[in-house]
Amino acid sequence: MFLRKLVTATAFVGLMSTASFAADCGPEGQSIRVLASDFPAIHAVAGRADSNCGAGAEEFAVNHTTEARQIMNAALTPNPSEYSSVILANSTLTQLMNDGLVRPLNDLVEKYKDNIKPNQLITIDGNVMAVAFMANSQHLFSRKDILDQAGVDGIPATYEEVLDALEKIRAAGIMEHPLVMNLKTGWNIAEIFNMIYLGHGGEFFVPGSAEPSINNEQGLATLAVMKALVDYAHPDHLTHASNETQGLWEAGDAALGIMWGSRGAPILDDEGSSEEVTSNTVLSAAPTVAGGSVPSATLWWDGISIATNVSDDEAEATFAALVSALTPDMVAANNDDAVWLLEGFKPGPAAAGVAETARGGAKPYPMIPQMGLLHNALGAELADFLKGDESAEKALADIEAAYRTSAKEAGFLK
Amino acid sequence: MKHRTFFWFILPTLSAMILFIALPIVSVFIQSLFVQHEQVLLVSESCGPFGCEKTTSIDTEATAKLREDRPLGRFNGFGTYTNRSHLAFAEVGEAWATSESFGDFWGQVLNLPFYRALIFTLTYTAVVTPLVIVLGLAIAVGVNNLPRLLKGPSIFVSLLPFLVTPLVGSLILFWMVDGDGVIGATLQYIFDDPSLSLKASTSLTWIMLIVYGIWHTLPFSFITFYAGLQTVSKDTMEAAMIDGASKWQRMIHVVVPHLMPLVSFVTLMLLMDNFRVFEPIVSFSAEAHATSLSWIIFNDLRESGNPLYGSAGATSMMTIVGVVILLTPVLIRTWRDFNRKAH
């Protein structure tokens, strides 16, 4: 009996090690150190990379932290840098590129292209700077049963229909505040502005320069839509980020929501909510606005980048290990954790919203060096307008003034 | 003490203070006079999973060379201090010229980030400091008069708010004042207003932050005064009783004068602490209604992905100046007392 167990175990270990040697891990005996955000899809990729190539490496360490964005520049500046790779997104890639801390990946992509499709490559000026593996975006969440009850036909596709549906729900006395949105002062509220502004076809900067260009008709229209929406949102909306909106949704206190696609799976699973809520929740594309054809959303990707300040061997080993994880097999095992941009992904109900938003042609979050400064200015100045303390014109002028001040200090404007 | 002996006596303290206090302040001040180099921008094509588009990026080589030549950045003098994010001379001047009434002018000034933060910081300091001193003294006297058996437990309980980490304490309170939380729901029930929200109105948010500040710092003044009460001379108290002084008169004429040096000390500490109010603003997600000078520094360094060291340095220097201005009256008073005693 014991012997049989031992044999099975040995055979199993044997299989495991064959599997790990099957993956092409590049140079052996290197140190692989990854800095990454902390959510299930990234754990899946990093975990698979470790089981594929961790054995052949001298060290395989992953730091999953929600503070990744705050420490990445400091951690990658010394030579050799603290991490050999950062798993990052649109805005964080810009943040690292601004300081020249990530290297072009063209040669490595050529060498390890087995698991990489062309649409995963993040190319800037001919250089591949990152390899994306998953997408995310905010989009519409609807409660079918409540929409039916209020007499709304179908799922709203535009913000005008959303507002109409909200009014009907309120008028029918079902809910006083049927809408949830991530409107927390700071990054979140600014992101909502970005989405609706892009839905109006707006441009953030005068093309090719760092001059802001949001104080215009589209900017005013965006603020008008936001103002109309917050009237239906929970009174505490200026303190609501993803955790709070997800909580309200799961508690059944909302009928329409604009939330992140990555919240789809946790909302639809059987934890934290009632059958009534989960079975009636429908995920769909971000609404269009003002007759536009593009969903009002910014698309985000998460992907692999490699640090500049590490040896070429370390860079190659790190890249090979992480790319070795991007297999259909890994996707199959973690299908609902993300909207994968990889072979073998079967979009389930939790991915429908992001997939439709991307298919509708929503724009990616702008990868412009000075975007972070404008985003910050929006986050600080929009609350006054939504509280009703100042006019839309004044708010837009304030945002541009705040941006100009910090852009001058950062050297983007004279 | 001879000057020579005094010098050797004070040397360790002095060098530690120069190393850990004076030099960092000087370095922050120098940094606040500089801004980043001009960014050399390149227009390029960027592609991703969702298509290609024209974008700008930074020419890192050119920028790196600029940085190497002058690592501190471009000299900007006091430009950062006077820009819109700080003292905003130009904007305040324009508001003065264009506003029709004083209220209008005031409204325009309070729309500027620095002044908005300053007014909350000052209000917070001005309300929390005296209340903490008075309430702390009251609790200390109350506890001091308790029977022996109850003293220990009540001291322990009174100290609890101080033991909770500010960030955690305020986060717990934040959840309690939520519409679904125990305090928020109770208030809605008492005022019979289901839409009452402490987080949605500016004045209620200010009150909430101030109440939190009092709750959190009260134990500090309580325990200091309680220690002081143990040193009140029994003889003087008995003499006052024989003279027919009531409890209240004994309190005002014997206890409080005895504790005056402690009051100065507690006031100094509280003014410094309260002027740096920061954690509750973050934990209460109160940025829409209240910001403070420390919060501005945090925001400059952290939120934009492009730390504005000059801005943060300038705000830090102005915070120090603010603390010095606030402390001056207390320090002058202490100095006078010291001189009076010395002669």
Chai-1 contact restraints between the chains, C-beta under 6 A:
chainA,res_idxA,chainB,res_idxB,connection_type,confidence,min_distance_angstrom,max_distance_angstrom,comment,restraint_id
A,Q95,B,G305,contact,1.0,0.0,6.0,A-B,restraint_1
A,N98,B,I58,contact,1.0,0.0,6.0,A-B,restraint_2
A,G100,B,T60,contact,1.0,0.0,6.0,A-B,restraint_3
A,N119,B,P49,contact,1.0,0.0,6.0,A-B,restraint_4
A,I122,B,G48,contact,1.0,0.0,6.0,A-B,restraint_5
A,T123,B,C47,contact,1.0,0.0,6.0,A-B,restraint_6
A,I124,B,S44,contact,1.0,0.0,6.0,A-B,restraint_7
A,I124,B,S46,contact,1.0,0.0,6.0,A-B,restraint_8
A,I124,B,S57,contact,1.0,0.0,6.0,A-B,restraint_9
A,D125,B,S44,contact,1.0,0.0,6.0,A-B,restraint_10
A,A132,B,P49,contact,1.0,0.0,6.0,A-B,restraint_11
A,T185,B,E287,contact,1.0,0.0,6.0,A-B,restraint_12
A,T185,B,A288,contact,1.0,0.0,6.0,A-B,restraint_13
A,G208,B,V43,contact,1.0,0.0,6.0,A-B,restraint_14
A,P235,B,S195,contact,1.0,0.0,6.0,A-B,restraint_15
A,P235,B,S197,contact,1.0,0.0,6.0,A-B,restraint_16
A,P235,B,A200,contact,1.0,0.0,6.0,A-B,restraint_17
A,D236,B,S197,contact,1.0,0.0,6.0,A-B,restraint_18
A,D236,B,K199,contact,1.0,0.0,6.0,A-B,restraint_19
A,D236,B,A200,contact,1.0,0.0,6.0,A-B,restraint_20
A,L238,B,A288,contact,1.0,0.0,6.0,A-B,restraint_21
A,T239,B,K199,contact,1.0,0.0,6.0,A-B,restraint_22
A,T239,B,S285,contact,1.0,0.0,6.0,A-B,restraint_23
A,L299,B,F50,contact,1.0,0.0,6.0,A-B,restraint_24
A,W301,B,P49,contact,1.0,0.0,6.0,A-B,restraint_25
A,L341,B,P49,contact,1.0,0.0,6.0,A-B,restraint_26
A,P364,B,G48,contact,1.0,0.0,6.0,A-B,restraint_27
A,P364,B,F50,contact,1.0,0.0,6.0,A-B,restraint_28
A,M367,B,S46,contact,1.0,0.0,6.0,A-B,restraint_29
A,M367,B,T55,contact,1.0,0.0,6.0,A-B,restraint_30
A,I368,B,T55,contact,1.0,0.0,6.0,A-B,restraint_31
A,I368,B,T56,contact,1.0,0.0,6.0,A-B,restraint_32
A,P369,B,I58,contact,1.0,0.0,6.0,A-B,restraint_33
A,G372,B,S304,contact,1.0,0.0,6.0,A-B,restraint_34
A,G372,B,G305,contact,1.0,0.0,6.0,A-B,restraint_35
A,G372,B,N306,contact,1.0,0.0,6.0,A-B,restraint_36
A,L373,B,S304,contact,1.0,0.0,6.0,A-B,restraint_37
A,L373,B,N306,contact,1.0,0.0,6.0,A-B,restraint_38
A,N376,B,E303,contact,1.0,0.0,6.0,A-B,restraint_39
A,N376,B,S304,contact,1.0,0.0,6.0,A-B,restraint_40
A,A383,B,A288,contact,1.0,0.0,6.0,A-B,restraint_41
A,A401,B,R84,contact,1.0,0.0,6.0,A-B,restraint_42
A,T405,B,N83,contact,1.0,0.0,6.0,A-B,restraint_43
A,T405,B,R84,contact,1.0,0.0,6.0,A-B,restraint_44
A,T405,B,S85,contact,1.0,0.0,6.0,A-B,restraint_45
A,S406,B,L308,contact,1.0,0.0,6.0,A-B,restraint_46
A,E409,B,V35,contact,1.0,0.0,6.0,A-B,restraint_47
A,E409,B,L308,contact,1.0,0.0,6.0,A-B,restraint_48
A,E409,B,G310,contact,1.0,0.0,6.0,A-B,restraint_49
A,E409,B,S311,contact,1.0,0.0,6.0,A-B,restraint_50
A,A410,B,Q36,contact,1.0,0.0,6.0,A-B,restraint_51
A,A410,B,N306,contact,1.0,0.0,6.0,A-B,restraint_52
A,G411,B,Q36,contact,1.0,0.0,6.0,A-B,restraint_53
A,G411,B,H37,contact,1.0,0.0,6.0,A-B,restraint_54
A,G411,B,E38,contact,1.0,0.0,6.0,A-B,restraint_55
A,G411,B,Q39,contact,1.0,0.0,6.0,A-B,restraint_56
A,F412,B,Q39,contact,1.0,0.0,6.0,A-B,restraint_57
